[in-house]
Amino acid sequence: MTPHNASDDNRWSDLDRPPLNAASLRRGLVREGGLWSEVEVVRRTGSTNSDLVARAAAGRAGEGAVLVAEEQTAGRGRLDRQWTAPPRSGLFFSVLLKPAEVPVARWGWLPLLTGVAVATGLSRAAGVDTALKWPNDLLVTVGGEERKTGGILAERAGDDGVVIGVGINVSLRAQELPVPQAGSLALAGAVGTDRDPLLRGVLRSLEDWYGRWRSAGGDPAVSGLQETYAAGCATLGRTVRAELPGDRSVVGEAIAVDGDGRLVIATEAGVREPVGAGDIVHLRPA
């Protein structure tokens, strides 16, 4: 009889949520001449973004490093909001990018690029339509309502790098949602919730979009990024309220994403105000 090991119980405690297969992910993603240089899966950590920023600072991670956690205990969204989910219920990962050929002024497009890549990858791999809420939320439709199923957080890593973190709720059940406005791929009718092909699909899509953007010197129009982002952005064409730093807010119709990746809001006073940072509230459907 095999000795009983409590960690085995934990590893397979939820049979609908098997662990990721790190060796298989490496075989599928790390290749000569490709972007992804290493793929590491850890059981549990505070934040993959914090870990990868620290590794980059210490010279222990190069471009294309991917760090994935089965569980994050201190995952962060924008404005340091907490992001928590049951173990193995989602994809929580960070990547290190070093776009040396792209002027730093254009690096602000990286979270938007990641949004396009994730939405494209999930559409193919999960069969779920994912819309983008400016600047970095991923939305799915559950029961006719838009729900947030994921988010993106970009942080500078030294002078030459950016760490981009992605969190996606994959198999969360209704009773596990942290807030009523949250959703998951499973609740949106995904054809599959096996996280291995989902992660491979998302990272291949990110490699493709990053390559296009980098080849174009980061130009959002030449790379097709600006047009593709606008086409998939659920914020455009809606009345929104932008809550800006300094307790200021702007209400109007979101009419465009400009060349700097800012959301352009047309106010009732006839002013077109570009918003580079802030919280956006969708006030009514497009």
N, C-alpha and C positions, 0 to 999 in steps of 0.2 A: 504494500500500500504506500502510495506517495505521501510524504510528509505534508501536512496542511500548511499552506502559507497564506497569511491574512492579506498580503499584497495582491495575490491572485484574485481574491474576492473583489478587491478594489478595482483591479484592472478590468475585470469583466462584470463589474457590478450592475451595468445596464447593458443588456445584450443588444439593444438597438443602437448603442453607441460604442462600437469597437474602437480601439486605439488606432491612431495613424500608423502606417507602415513606413518608417523613416528610410529603410533601405530601398524600398520600392520607389519612394518619392525621389531619392537621390538618383536612382537609375533613370527615371523618367525625365529629370530636369537638369542635372549637371552634365554638360557635354562640352567637348572641345569647341572653342569659338563661341559658345553661348554666354548669356548674361549670368546665369546662376552658377556661383562658384562653390557654394556649400549649402546644405540643408540640414539643420539640426532641429530635432523635436525634443522638447523637455516636458516632463510630466506636469510641472507646476512652477509658476514663477509669479512675481509681483506684476511686472509689465515687460513685455518683449521689447517695446520701444526703449525703455530705460536701460535694459540689459544690452541692447545692440549699440546704443549711443555710447555706453561705457566701454564696450569692447572696441568700438571704432577709435575712441579717444586713446585707448591703451595700445593701439596698433595691432589688435588681435582679430580684426575683421576687415576684409577687403570688399571691393564692389561686388555686388551680387550675392552677398551673404544673406541667408534666409533663416530666421529663427521663429520656430512655431511652438506654441505652448498648448497642451491639452486643457490646461486650466490657468486662468489669470486671476490673481487675488487682488491686484491693484491696477487693473486695466483702466486707462484714462481716455476720455473723449476730449473734445475741445473744451476750453475753459476749466480744465482739470476735473471734469465730471467723471464720476465713477462708472465703470462698465463691468458688470459681473454676470456670470452665467454658469450653469452646472458644468462639471467636467465633461469634456468630449462632446458638448452639445453644439459647438460652433467651430469656426476657424478663427484663430487668434494668432496673427503672425506679423512680423516686421521684416523689412528688407532694407539693405544699405545700397544707396545709389550714389555715384560720383560722376555727374554729368560735366566733365571738364570742358567739353567743346561748347557748352551752352552758357551764355552770359548769365551771371547770378540774378540779374533783374527778371529773367524768365523762369527761374526756379519755382516761382509761385504757382506755375501751371502743374507742378507735379501731383498735388492732391487731386486736381481735377482730372488729370491724365489717369491716375490710379482709379478714380471713380468710373471713367469710361471703360478701362480695362477690366475691372471687376464686373461691371454690368454686362459687358460682352461675354466674358468667360462664363458667368453664371447662366446667361441666356442659353449658351450652347450646352453646358454641362448639366444644368438642373432643369432646363426647359421652363424657367420662370422669368417673366418680364420684370426687370429691375429698373426703376427710374431713379434719377439723381436729383437730390434736393441741394441747391447751392448752399454752402460750398462743398460739403463733404459727407452728406448722409445718403444711404442707399435705401430706397423705398420699395416695398412690394404691396400688392393688393390682397387684402384678407377680408373676405365677406363684403366686398364692394368698397372697403375703406383703405386709404393709404396708411401703411404702417412702416415705421423705421425698422429695418432688419440689419442694418450695418452702419459702420462709420469709419472714417479715415482720419489719421492724425499724422502730420508731417513735422519733423523736428530737425533742426540743423545738427550735424555731427561734425564738429571741427570746421575748418575753413573750406574743405573740399567735398563734404558729403551731406547727404540728407537721409535720415531714417524715416521710412513711411510705415506706419502701423495700420493694419486692417483688422476689424472685428466684424464677423458675420454670424448672425444667429442661424444655425442650420436646422437642428431638430427640436428646438424648443417647443414644448406643448403649451396650450393656452394657459394652464394653471401655473406654468413656470415663468411667464413673462414678467419682467421687472416692473413694467408700467403698462397701462392699457393701450398706449399708443405704439407699443413695440409689436414686432411681428417676427416671423421666421420663414425660411424657405419651405419647411414642411407645411406650415399653416397656409402658405400661398400656393400649395399644390405642386411642389417640386416632384419631378418624375423619379428622382433618387436623392437620398440624403447621405450617401457614402462619401465621406469627406476627402478620401484620397483622390478620386477623379475630379472632385470640385476644386481642390487646391491646385492640382496640376493644370486644370483648365484656366484658372484665374492667373496663375504665374506665367503660363505660356502667353496669355493675352497681354499681360503686363510687359513681358519681354518684347513682344511685337510692337506695342504702342510706344514704349520707351525708345526702341530702336528707331522708329519713324521720326519721333520728336527730336531725338538727338541728331539724326542725319540731317534734319532741317535746321540745325543750329538753335533748336528750341522755338522756332517760329510756329505759333499755334495755327496760323492760317495755312501755311505751306504744308505742314504735317497732316492737315485734315482734322486736327484735334479740336479746334474752336467750333467748327461746324458740327462735328459728331457730338461734342458735349452739349451744344445747344439743342440738337435733335432729341437727346435723351433726358433733357433737364425738365423736371416737372414744375420747377419754379417759374419758368418763363411763361408769359401770357396770363399770369395770375395777379390778383391784388395781394400785396404782401406788406408786412410791417418789418422794417429792419431795425433791430434794437442795437444801437451803436455804442461804442465806448463813450463814457462821460454822460451816461443817462440820457442820451439823445435818441430819438427814433424818427424814422421816415416812413410814411405810408404812400403807396402808389402802385403802379403796375410794373412788374418786372419785365422789361422789354428786350434785354440783350445781355450777353456776356461779352465784355470788350476785350481788346487785344492783350490787356494785362490780367485777364481772368476775373475782373471785377464785375459784380452784378449792377446793371444800369437800371435805376428805378425812375419812372416818369411820374412826377407828383401832380396833384390836381392844379397846383400853381403853375404848371407848365415847365417845371425845372427837371432836367435830367441829371440825376445824382448817381455817380458811380460809388458803389460800396465795396471796399476791399476787405473788410473784416466786420463781423457782427453776427448776431443771431437773426435768422429769417423765420417769420411766422407766416404760413400760408393762410390768408384770411378767407378765401373762397376758391372753389374749383375753377380750373381754366375754362 
